[in-house]
């Protein structure tokens, strides 16, 4: 997450979009975790 944050800051991505991207990645990670746990 820190690398992603630093990269987006270096690319001058607005703070609003940084929050959107980080939130989306977290939601995707949780969703994938739930899906893989159910199938096991």
N, CA, C and O atoms as a Maestro MAE file, in Angstrom:
{
 s_m_m2io_version
 :::
 2.0.0
}

f_m_ct {
 s_m_title
 :::
 protein
 m_atom[160] {
  # First column is atom index #
  i_m_mmod_type
  r_m_x_coord
  r_m_y_coord
  r_m_z_coord
  i_m_residue_number
  s_m_chain_name
  s_m_pdb_residue_name
  s_m_pdb_atom_name
  i_m_atomic_number
  :::
  1 25 0.820 -1.190 0.000 1 A "UNK " " N  " 7
  2 3 0.000 0.000 0.000 1 A "UNK " " CA " 6
  3 2 0.866 1.256 0.000 1 A "UNK " " C  " 6
  4 15 0.551 2.237 -0.673 1 A "UNK " " O  " 8
  5 25 1.951 1.217 0.756 2 A "UNK " " N  " 7
  6 3 2.822 2.395 0.821 2 A "UNK " " CA " 6
  7 2 3.456 2.668 -0.540 2 A "UNK " " C  " 6
  8 15 3.582 3.824 -0.944 2 A "UNK " " O  " 8
  9 25 3.852 1.620 -1.243 3 A "UNK " " N  " 7
  10 3 4.447 1.801 -2.573 3 A "UNK " " CA " 6
  11 2 3.430 2.399 -3.537 3 A "UNK " " C  " 6
  12 15 3.753 3.281 -4.332 3 A "UNK " " O  " 8
  13 25 2.216 1.915 -3.457 4 A "UNK " " N  " 7
  14 3 1.142 2.441 -4.294 4 A "UNK " " CA " 6
  15 2 0.906 3.914 -3.978 4 A "UNK " " C  " 6
  16 15 0.755 4.733 -4.884 4 A "UNK " " O  " 8
  17 25 0.876 4.244 -2.702 5 A "UNK " " N  " 7
  18 3 0.676 5.624 -2.267 5 A "UNK " " CA " 6
  19 2 1.803 6.525 -2.772 5 A "UNK " " C  " 6
  20 15 1.555 7.609 -3.299 5 A "UNK " " O  " 8
  21 25 3.037 6.064 -2.605 6 A "UNK " " N  " 7
  22 3 4.182 6.852 -3.073 6 A "UNK " " CA " 6
  23 2 4.160 7.029 -4.588 6 A "UNK " " C  " 6
  24 15 4.427 8.120 -5.091 6 A "UNK " " O  " 8
  25 25 3.846 5.969 -5.308 7 A "UNK " " N  " 7
  26 3 3.802 6.044 -6.768 7 A "UNK " " CA " 6
  27 2 2.759 7.016 -7.261 7 A "UNK " " C  " 6
  28 15 3.016 7.804 -8.171 7 A "UNK " " O  " 8
  29 25 1.577 6.965 -6.663 8 A "UNK " " N  " 7
  30 3 0.518 7.878 -7.095 8 A "UNK " " CA " 6
  31 2 0.862 9.320 -6.726 8 A "UNK " " C  " 6
  32 15 0.524 10.246 -7.463 8 A "UNK " " O  " 8
  33 25 1.528 9.511 -5.601 9 A "UNK " " N  " 7
  34 3 1.946 10.869 -5.220 9 A "UNK " " CA " 6
  35 2 2.971 11.403 -6.217 9 A "UNK " " C  " 6
  36 15 2.923 12.569 -6.607 9 A "UNK " " O  " 8
  37 25 3.902 10.532 -6.627 10 A "UNK " " N  " 7
  38 3 4.920 10.957 -7.592 10 A "UNK " " CA " 6
  39 2 4.305 11.281 -8.949 10 A "UNK " " C  " 6
  40 15 4.824 12.123 -9.681 10 A "UNK " " O  " 8
  41 25 3.208 10.623 -9.287 11 A "UNK " " N  " 7
  42 3 2.525 10.880 -10.559 11 A "UNK " " CA " 6
  43 2 1.524 12.031 -10.455 11 A "UNK " " C  " 6
  44 15 0.801 12.316 -11.409 11 A "UNK " " O  " 8
  45 25 1.484 12.687 -9.304 12 A "UNK " " N  " 7
  46 3 0.572 13.813 -9.064 12 A "UNK " " CA " 6
  47 2 -0.897 13.442 -9.251 12 A "UNK " " C  " 6
  48 15 -1.683 14.214 -9.800 12 A "UNK " " O  " 8
  49 25 -1.250 12.243 -8.781 13 A "UNK " " N  " 7
  50 3 -2.656 11.838 -8.805 13 A "UNK " " CA " 6
  51 2 -3.364 12.583 -7.667 13 A "UNK " " C  " 6
  52 15 -2.862 12.607 -6.544 13 A "UNK " " O  " 8
  53 25 -4.520 13.188 -7.946 14 A "UNK " " N  " 7
  54 3 -5.230 13.911 -6.885 14 A "UNK " " CA " 6
  55 2 -5.577 13.000 -5.700 14 A "UNK " " C  " 6
  56 15 -5.794 11.800 -5.870 14 A "UNK " " O  " 8
  57 25 -5.625 13.585 -4.512 15 A "UNK " " N  " 7
  58 3 -5.885 12.820 -3.288 15 A "UNK " " CA " 6
  59 2 -7.200 12.051 -3.381 15 A "UNK " " C  " 6
  60 15 -7.287 10.909 -2.930 15 A "UNK " " O  " 8
  61 25 -8.214 12.669 -3.960 16 A "UNK " " N  " 7
  62 3 -9.517 12.004 -4.110 16 A "UNK " " CA " 6
  63 2 -9.369 10.681 -4.851 16 A "UNK " " C  " 6
  64 15 -9.912 9.664 -4.419 16 A "UNK " " O  " 8
  65 25 -8.640 10.686 -5.959 17 A "UNK " " N  " 7
  66 3 -8.481 9.480 -6.763 17 A "UNK " " CA " 6
  67 2 -7.583 8.465 -6.064 17 A "UNK " " C  " 6
  68 15 -7.768 7.258 -6.220 17 A "UNK " " O  " 8
  69 25 -6.614 8.951 -5.294 18 A "UNK " " N  " 7
  70 3 -5.769 8.035 -4.527 18 A "UNK " " CA " 6
  71 2 -6.627 7.237 -3.552 18 A "UNK " " C  " 6
  72 15 -6.443 6.028 -3.406 18 A "UNK " " O  " 8
  73 25 -7.568 7.909 -2.881 19 A "UNK " " N  " 7
  74 3 -8.458 7.223 -1.944 19 A "UNK " " CA " 6
  75 2 -9.348 6.210 -2.670 19 A "UNK " " C  " 6
  76 15 -9.579 5.109 -2.170 19 A "UNK " " O  " 8
  77 25 -9.839 6.587 -3.840 20 A "UNK " " N  " 7
  78 3 -10.693 5.693 -4.630 20 A "UNK " " CA " 6
  79 2 -9.913 4.432 -5.026 20 A "UNK " " C  " 6
  80 15 -10.412 3.318 -4.872 20 A "UNK " " O  " 8
  81 25 -8.697 4.611 -5.531 21 A "UNK " " N  " 7
  82 3 -7.880 3.482 -5.975 21 A "UNK " " CA " 6
  83 2 -7.532 2.566 -4.797 21 A "UNK " " C  " 6
  84 15 -7.666 1.346 -4.902 21 A "UNK " " O  " 8
  85 25 -7.090 3.141 -3.685 22 A "UNK " " N  " 7
  86 3 -6.714 2.332 -2.526 22 A "UNK " " CA " 6
  87 2 -7.916 1.586 -1.962 22 A "UNK " " C  " 6
  88 15 -7.804 0.419 -1.586 22 A "UNK " " O  " 8
  89 25 -9.058 2.250 -1.904 23 A "UNK " " N  " 7
  90 3 -10.273 1.592 -1.423 23 A "UNK " " CA " 6
  91 2 -10.699 0.448 -2.325 23 A "UNK " " C  " 6
  92 15 -11.106 -0.610 -1.847 23 A "UNK " " O  " 8
  93 25 -10.603 0.663 -3.631 24 A "UNK " " N  " 7
  94 3 -10.975 -0.383 -4.593 24 A "UNK " " CA " 6
  95 2 -10.062 -1.593 -4.466 24 A "UNK " " C  " 6
  96 15 -10.527 -2.731 -4.519 24 A "UNK " " O  " 8
  97 25 -8.775 -1.357 -4.300 25 A "UNK " " N  " 7
  98 3 -7.832 -2.464 -4.161 25 A "UNK " " CA " 6
  99 2 -8.104 -3.237 -2.875 25 A "UNK " " C  " 6
  100 15 -8.048 -4.466 -2.867 25 A "UNK " " O  " 8
  101 25 -8.398 -2.524 -1.791 26 A "UNK " " N  " 7
  102 3 -8.720 -3.208 -0.534 26 A "UNK " " CA " 6
  103 2 -9.990 -4.041 -0.667 26 A "UNK " " C  " 6
  104 15 -10.039 -5.182 -0.206 26 A "UNK " " O  " 8
  105 25 -11.012 -3.475 -1.294 27 A "UNK " " N  " 7
  106 3 -12.255 -4.220 -1.492 27 A "UNK " " CA " 6
  107 2 -12.024 -5.465 -2.357 27 A "UNK " " C  " 6
  108 15 -12.561 -6.533 -2.063 27 A "UNK " " O  " 8
  109 25 -11.237 -5.329 -3.406 28 A "UNK " " N  " 7
  110 3 -10.923 -6.460 -4.268 28 A "UNK " " CA " 6
  111 2 -10.175 -7.545 -3.497 28 A "UNK " " C  " 6
  112 15 -10.460 -8.732 -3.654 28 A "UNK " " O  " 8
  113 25 -9.215 -7.134 -2.663 29 A "UNK " " N  " 7
  114 3 -8.442 -8.095 -1.889 29 A "UNK " " CA " 6
  115 2 -9.338 -8.859 -0.908 29 A "UNK " " C  " 6
  116 15 -9.211 -10.075 -0.771 29 A "UNK " " O  " 8
  117 25 -10.232 -8.155 -0.235 30 A "UNK " " N  " 7
  118 3 -11.139 -8.810 0.716 30 A "UNK " " CA " 6
  119 2 -12.084 -9.743 -0.026 30 A "UNK " " C  " 6
  120 15 -12.333 -10.861 0.424 30 A "UNK " " O  " 8
  121 25 -12.610 -9.296 -1.155 31 A "UNK " " N  " 7
  122 3 -13.532 -10.123 -1.939 31 A "UNK " " CA " 6
  123 2 -12.845 -11.405 -2.414 31 A "UNK " " C  " 6
  124 15 -13.419 -12.490 -2.332 31 A "UNK " " O  " 8
  125 25 -11.612 -11.272 -2.912 32 A "UNK " " N  " 7
  126 3 -10.875 -12.455 -3.362 32 A "UNK " " CA " 6
  127 2 -10.600 -13.403 -2.203 32 A "UNK " " C  " 6
  128 15 -10.676 -14.621 -2.367 32 A "UNK " " O  " 8
  129 25 -10.286 -12.861 -1.044 33 A "UNK " " N  " 7
  130 3 -10.023 -13.685 0.129 33 A "UNK " " CA " 6
  131 2 -11.266 -14.468 0.533 33 A "UNK " " C  " 6
  132 15 -11.189 -15.658 0.838 33 A "UNK " " O  " 8
  133 25 -12.398 -13.801 0.533 34 A "UNK " " N  " 7
  134 3 -13.656 -14.463 0.884 34 A "UNK " " CA " 6
  135 2 -13.991 -15.558 -0.133 34 A "UNK " " C  " 6
  136 15 -14.400 -16.658 0.241 34 A "UNK " " O  " 8
  137 25 -13.814 -15.250 -1.421 35 A "UNK " " N  " 7
  138 3 -14.118 -16.222 -2.465 35 A "UNK " " CA " 6
  139 2 -13.216 -17.454 -2.367 35 A "UNK " " C  " 6
  140 15 -13.694 -18.579 -2.515 35 A "UNK " " O  " 8
  141 25 -11.944 -17.260 -2.124 36 A "UNK " " N  " 7
  142 3 -11.027 -18.399 -2.073 36 A "UNK " " CA " 6
  143 2 -11.227 -19.223 -0.798 36 A "UNK " " C  " 6
  144 15 -10.993 -20.431 -0.811 36 A "UNK " " O  " 8
  145 25 -11.648 -18.603 0.284 37 A "UNK " " N  " 7
  146 3 -11.901 -19.345 1.518 37 A "UNK " " CA " 6
  147 2 -13.142 -20.210 1.406 37 A "UNK " " C  " 6
  148 15 -13.185 -21.311 1.955 37 A "UNK " " O  " 8
  149 25 -14.169 -19.715 0.687 38 A "UNK " " N  " 7
  150 3 -15.406 -20.467 0.520 38 A "UNK " " CA " 6
  151 2 -15.200 -21.706 -0.345 38 A "UNK " " C  " 6
  152 15 -15.803 -22.748 -0.089 38 A "UNK " " O  " 8
  153 25 -14.350 -21.598 -1.368 39 A "UNK " " N  " 7
  154 3 -14.166 -22.716 -2.284 39 A "UNK " " CA " 6
  155 2 -13.268 -23.802 -1.709 39 A "UNK " " C  " 6
  156 15 -13.237 -24.913 -2.238 39 A "UNK " " O  " 8
  157 25 -12.544 -23.509 -0.647 40 A "UNK " " N  " 7
  158 3 -11.639 -24.499 -0.052 40 A "UNK " " CA " 6
  159 2 -12.388 -25.501 0.808 40 A "UNK " " C  " 6
  160 15 -11.775 -26.401 1.382 40 A "UNK " " O  " 8
  :::
 }
 m_bond[159] {
  # First column is bond index #
  i_m_from
  i_m_to
  i_m_order
  :::
  1 1 2 1
  2 2 3 1
  3 3 4 2
  4 3 5 1
  5 5 6 1
  6 6 7 1
  7 7 8 2
  8 7 9 1
  9 9 10 1
  10 10 11 1
  11 11 12 2
  12 11 13 1
  13 13 14 1
  14 14 15 1
  15 15 16 2
  16 15 17 1
  17 17 18 1
  18 18 19 1
  19 19 20 2
  20 19 21 1
  21 21 22 1
  22 22 23 1
  23 23 24 2
  24 23 25 1
  25 25 26 1
  26 26 27 1
  27 27 28 2
  28 27 29 1
  29 29 30 1
  30 30 31 1
  31 31 32 2
  32 31 33 1
  33 33 34 1
  34 34 35 1
  35 35 36 2
  36 35 37 1
  37 37 38 1
  38 38 39 1
  39 39 40 2
  40 39 41 1
  41 41 42 1
  42 42 43 1
  43 43 44 2
  44 43 45 1
  45 45 46 1
  46 46 47 1
  47 47 48 2
  48 47 49 1
  49 49 50 1
  50 50 51 1
  51 51 52 2
  52 51 53 1
  53 53 54 1
  54 54 55 1
  55 55 56 2
  56 55 57 1
  57 57 58 1
  58 58 59 1
  59 59 60 2
  60 59 61 1
  61 61 62 1
  62 62 63 1
  63 63 64 2
  64 63 65 1
  65 65 66 1
  66 66 67 1
  67 67 68 2
  68 67 69 1
  69 69 70 1
  70 70 71 1
  71 71 72 2
  72 71 73 1
  73 73 74 1
  74 74 75 1
  75 75 76 2
  76 75 77 1
  77 77 78 1
  78 78 79 1
  79 79 80 2
  80 79 81 1
  81 81 82 1
  82 82 83 1
  83 83 84 2
  84 83 85 1
  85 85 86 1
  86 86 87 1
  87 87 88 2
  88 87 89 1
  89 89 90 1
  90 90 91 1
  91 91 92 2
  92 91 93 1
  93 93 94 1
  94 94 95 1
  95 95 96 2
  96 95 97 1
  97 97 98 1
  98 98 99 1
  99 99 100 2
  100 99 101 1
  101 101 102 1
  102 102 103 1
  103 103 104 2
  104 103 105 1
  105 105 106 1
  106 106 107 1
  107 107 108 2
  108 107 109 1
  109 109 110 1
  110 110 111 1
  111 111 112 2
  112 111 113 1
  113 113 114 1
  114 114 115 1
  115 115 116 2
  116 115 117 1
  117 117 118 1
  118 118 119 1
  119 119 120 2
  120 119 121 1
  121 121 122 1
  122 122 123 1
  123 123 124 2
  124 123 125 1
  125 125 126 1
  126 126 127 1
  127 127 128 2
  128 127 129 1
  129 129 130 1
  130 130 131 1
  131 131 132 2
  132 131 133 1
  133 133 134 1
  134 134 135 1
  135 135 136 2
  136 135 137 1
  137 137 138 1
  138 138 139 1
  139 139 140 2
  140 139 141 1
  141 141 142 1
  142 142 143 1
  143 143 144 2
  144 143 145 1
  145 145 146 1
  146 146 147 1
  147 147 148 2
  148 147 149 1
  149 149 150 1
  150 150 151 1
  151 151 152 2
  152 151 153 1
  153 153 154 1
  154 154 155 1
  155 155 156 2
  156 155 157 1
  157 157 158 1
  158 158 159 1
  159 159 160 2
  :::
 }
}
